[in-house]
Amino acid sequence: MANGPKQTIVRFLLVTSLVWGGLHWQTQTVHATSHTDVASPRQAQNAALSYTDSFPATGESITTAKSQAPASSSCCDELGEANSSSAGGEDTGDQFLFLDGLLTEDDYGRVSEFVNIVAVPIMLVGIATNAISVLVYTRMPSSVTSTYFSLTSGLDILYLLTAFPTTFVGLVMGKLQAMRSVYYIYYVLYVTNYVTSTTRKVIVCVTMLTSLDRYLVVAFPIRIRALEHLRRPKLYTFIVAGLAYLFDINLAFKNKVIVGSHGDSNQTTISILPTQTLLENRQLFLDLNLTSSIIFQYTPLVMLVLFNILLVVSLARHSRAMKVRLGGGKGGDGKKRKSAELFSSEDEQWKGQETAADNTTRHEHRTSGDPADRGANAGKGPKRQRSVTRTVLVYSFVFTLLALPYTLYPLLSSLIPGFAVYGREHHLVMALSIIFLLLDVVSSAMNFFIYFATGSTFRAGVFKLLCGGRSSRFLVVSRPSSAVGTRESRTS
């Protein structure tokens, strides 16, 4: 038990170093093969754009208009991947890149339309249910876990709100028509591509912090008391969000929009070109993108999986020890009985720490409630802890399961020839990207339902919020006034 934290840190550093090294090698290999031989300024622009991010929840690429083509021409399609001609009539040949792929442009169009039809109602439900989650958790007695859940729901609202306009406009108008609007393009470039994608990274980090905190509470209940002053969910979330948005600020300097007229036809042309800053500092932009992805996306996901596994292992150890304890140690050897005694001692001290923590924080949180509710949940601390742990496990497992496909599928581009944007399987890659982004949207919309299904306190809070009635299980308020402080349903 004494070497537990050290072993955990060593394992984490080993796994992180392996992931970092692998991703760095693969990324350098891809860019070395994609951007070394550039023959002309026009090709340099195309190559510089080819590594940019996809638009979350839309599947569009920032490489929308690689030449100054009329906004009304067919080359300005919903993907923006192939301009058949430039303003001067230069034939780029881009339209012949994807003829041999498994999916055609029409196939991708049907997939995109279906995804938009499904995504719009899911986003609306997600925005509404996450708002309810925030209201419920902010009205509940404050705790570390409930604060993390509230922050996660708030971030999911921001993610869905910024992704919704492009998805809705694409569904109603069609992306071909939407791409003719300069406002749509500006929104995609500077809001969807920056705010939405970075917010998703912050959500991954906050989910990892939630799982980490719950693991420490379950695995080290005695030592966590000494670290109580370090459990600052709001502070950590603000720090992570600030760093993530700072690292990704380069997304706002990658492209520029040029609006003009096309010859004598008075047709408006909308061109999206790489900025001079991007062309002069291409490697710097690549390194910033790689660093941001590793720090705020890949590493937190690896840590999230690791902490979930460790949490399950810790729960299994506690369960075995409790069975041995209830059985009086019969059938077990001395080592098992000693382990059971150790866990029993920790459990008792954990309960005492919960009471002390509740008494300490009572001065900072609301104490109001119906006198008839007081003491109704006395003695239910361990049960509530198990409920909170179950909620964290289910939520983090579902989140990881739905987030992994979109996070990991770009790695296939370094392993499968032609499986890349502007490769032979361009339309297949774009179709998979919007399907995996739809899974991310589903993940953001599922928070409320996971909380509701696994947390009795949250359910009572929802009923109280929506029905306006009182629930004896919603707030656990003070013990008799003779007691020092009170006890809340603190999910610390």
C-alpha positions, -999 to +999 in steps of 0.1 A: +000+000+000+029+023+008+043+020-027+010+025-044+014+061-054+050+056-066+041+026-087+012+045-102+034+075-112+061+053-127+036+034-148+019+066-159+053+082-170+062+050-189+029+048-208+030+086-215+065+085-228+057+056-252+026+073-265+044+106-269+073+090-288+050+070-311+028+100-319+058+122-325+075+097-348+043+090-368+035+127-372+070+136-383+069+107-408+036+119-422+047+155-426+080+145-440+064+125-468+036+151-473+054+184-473+090+180-484+087+182-522+067+213-530+072+225-565+053+257-567+038+284-545+003+271-553+013+236-542+029+251-511-004+267-501-022+234-506+004+215-486+004+240-458-034+237-455-035+199-457-028+193-421-054+217-407-082+204-385-116+193-395-146+214-384-162+197-354-197+184-360-196+194-396-169+174-412-157+203-434-121+210-438-104+244-436-091+238-471-124+251-484-112+273-512-077+267-523-080+292-551-100+323-559-129+305-574-164+319-578-186+312-547-213+301-570-193+276-589-195+239-583-159+238-570-170+254-537-186+222-525-195+212-489-161+196-484-141+224-501-117+197-512-115+202-549-114+234-569-115+226-605-101+259-616-087+291-603-096+327-611-073+326-640-085+293-654-056+271-641-066+235-639-053+220-606-063+184-614-076+180-578-109+166-591-091+134-601-076+126-568-105+106-552-119+087-582-106+053-570-117+055-533-142+033-517-166+062-513-176+087-539-185+123-533-222+115-536-218+087-510-202+112-486-229+137-493-256+112-482-236+103-451-232+140-442-269+147-447-278+117-425-254+128-397-268+163-397-303+150-395-294+129-365-271+155-349-295+184-347-320+169-323-293+153-302-276+187-298-308+203-287-315+176-262-279+178-250-280+215-245-313+213-225-303+183-203-268+197-195-285+229-184-306+209-161-275+191-148-258+224-140-288+237-122-292+205-101-255+203-091-252+240-083-282+237-059-268+206-042-244+208-013-210+215-029-184+188-032-154+181-054-171+155-076-204+175-080-183+205-089-165+185-116-198+172-130-212+208-131-182+221-149-182+193-174-219+199-181-212+236-186-184+228-210-206+204-229-232+232-233-205+255-248-193+227-271-228+219-284-238+256-287-208+264-309-212+233-330-249+236-335-251+266-359-230+251-387-248+217-383-282+234-385-274+256-414-258+227-433-290+207-427-314+235-437-295+252-466-271+225-475-233+231-472-229+240-508-253+269-503-239+277-469-204+280-482-215+309-504-220+330-472-189+348-459-204+348-425-207+311-424-171+307-435-159+332-408-179+314-382-164+280-392-129+293-393-128+313-361-155+298-339-161+262-348-126+253-357-111+271-327-136+273-298-154+240-305-124+218-310-105+233-281-135+230-258-136+193-265-100+190-254-108+208-222-137+183-216-113+154-220-089+169-194-117+177-169-131+141-172-096+128-165-093+150-134-127+137-122-116+101-125-082+109-108-099+125-078-123+096-074-094+071-076-075+089-049-105+090-026-112+053-031-076+040-031-061+063-004-089+074+019-066+082+048-040+102+029-065+122+009-075+141+040-040+156+041-044+167+005-079+183+010-065+218+004-052+207-030-086+195-043-096+226-062-117+216-092-126+251-103-090+262-102-077+232-121-104+235-147-097+272-153-060+265-156-065+237-181-090+257-202-066+287-202-037+267-214-056+248-240-071+279-256-036+295-254-020+266-272-046+265-299-047+302-305-027+295-337-058+281-353-071+317-356-040+327-377-039+298-402-062+312-428-075+344-442-108+350-461-106+372-492-139+385-507-139+399-542-156+399-576-150+375-604-141+393-636-169+412-653-197+389-641-202+407-608-201+373-591-188+374-555-157+353-549-148+339-515-113+325-512-098+309-481-060+311-483-032+303-459-018+333-441+017+345-446+023+337-410+014+301-417+035+298-448+066+313-430+062+292-398+047+260-411+069+238-388+060+259-358+023+255-364+028+217-369+047+215-336+021+235-318-007+213-331+012+182-321+020+195-287-016+206-280-030+172-291-005+153-269-010+174-238-047+180-240-061+150-259-039+119-262-023+120-227-055+127-208-073+099-226-045+075-217-046+087-181-084+084-180-082+047-191-054+041-166-073+057-136-105+038-145-086+005-144-069+014-111-103+025-097-119-008-106-089-027-091-091-007-059-129-014-056-122-051-061-096-051-034-120-033-010-147-058-019-126-088-012-113-074+020-149-067+032-159-103+024-131-116+044-139-093+072-176-103+072-166-139+071-144-135+102-113-144+082-124-180+078-109-198+049-083-171+044-047-170+053-030-145+076-021-121+048-058-118+037-069-112+073-043-086+078-054-069+045-090-070+057-080-054+090-061-027+072-090-018+048-114-020+078-093+006+097-091+028+066-129+026+061-135+037+096-111+066+093-126+075+060-160+078+076-146+100+103-128+122+078-161+126+058-178+139+090-149+162+098-148+175+062-185+182+062-183+201+095-154+221+081-171+231+049-205+238+064-195+274+069-190+278+032-222+262+019-259+265+023-275+250+054-312+256+047-337+228+045-369+214+059-365+204+095-383+172+087-355+163+063-327+167+089-309+136+097-330+116+072-298+103+055-276+099+086-254+070+083-257+067+045-222+082+038-206+049+025-237+042+004-235+076-012-197+072-018-204+040-037-231+057-057-208+086-066-180+061-076-204+042-098-215+074-115-179+084-122-170+050-135-200+047-159-196+083-171-159+081-177-162+047-194-189+059-218-170+091-225-138+072-233-156+047-255-172+074-276-142+097-277-115+071-287-126+066-324-123+103-334-091+107-314-073+077-328-085+074-363-061+101-377-032+077-367-045+053-395-033+079-420+003+070-411-003+033-413-026+029-443-015+043-477-041+067-491-061+069-459-058+106-454-074+139-463-067+145-500-055+109-503-071+082-523-097+075-495-104+112-489-142+108-489-140+077-467-118+096-442-142+126-442-173+103-437-156+085-408-146+118-393-182+132-391-195+098-379-170+098-351-178+135-343-214+124-340-203+100-313-187+130-295-220+148-297-238+118-283-213+116-255-220+153-246-257+147-246-256+116-224-243+132-192-277+139-178-290+104-184-259+088-168-262+110-137-300+103-135-296+065-139-267+061-114-273+088-088-303+087-064-294+122-051-293+136-086-326+120-094-342+136-063-326+169-073-341+167-108-376+160-094-373+188-070-361+212-097-388+202-123-417+195-100-410+222-074-417+198-046-395+188-017-375+156-016-362+142+016-333+127-003-322+158-021-304+177+006-289+161+037-289+189+062-278+194+097-279+170+126-294+182+159-282+216+169-262+201+198-239+185+173-209+204+161-216+212+124-238+191+102-235+163+077-242+167+040-242+143+011-207+153+004-192+132-024-157+141-016 
